[in-house]
Amino acid sequence: MRSAQEQLIHMVNQIGENNQQGGIESAATFTSEHMKKFWARSMKEDIINYLKSGGHGLSETSIAAIKKL
């Protein structure tokens, strides 16, 4: 079973991966907007803090999306 942090990493990577048709910048924007609309504030705070602590396992798209939050 995945930890809550592993779940967030998996979800953000999956959202970005599923929306690559317009390139990384477009995918990052879509992913960021998705997180803004549908993720709880605590989830967004957790993933931002995870990126600040190194972000191991986050895709390039996910990193770009999180930076847009």
N, C-alpha and C positions, 0 to 999 in steps of 0.2 A: 504494500500500500504506500502511495506517495504521501509525503508531507505536504502541508498547505503551501509551502514555498515551492516545492517541486511542481505542484499543480499549477501555480501561477506561471511558472517558467514554461511549462508545457502548453498552457493555454495561449499565452502571448506569442510563443513561437509558432503555434499552429495557425492562429489567426493571420499572422504575417505570411506564413508559407502558402496559405490558401488564397492569397490575394496578390500574387506576384505579377499578374499580367501587365501592369502598367510600369513595372520597374520598382526598384527599392524605395524611391522617394514616395511614389504613389502608394505602395504597400504600407510604408511607415505612417503616412497620413491616415489611411483607412484604419489601420490598427489602433492608432492613437485616438481617433474619433470613436471607434468602437469601445475602447476602454473608458473614455469620458462618459459615454452614454449608458453603458451597461455594467461597469464594474463599480462595486462599492468603494467609497473613499478609502477605507482601510486596505482594500486590495491594491489600489493605486499607490498608496503610501508604502505598502510593503514592497511592491515591485520597484519603485523608485529607490528605496533604501537598499534593496538588493543590488541594483545597478551601481549605486554609489560604493558598495562594498566590494566591487569587482565584477559582478554580473556573470560569473562563470555559467556557461550553458545557454546564454541568451544569443539568439541569432543576430546578425547585423541589422536586419529589419526591425527586430524587437528592440534593440538598443536605440535605433533612430526614433522609433515610435515612443519609447519611454521618455526620451529627451524632449519630445514635443508636449508631454503632459505638463 
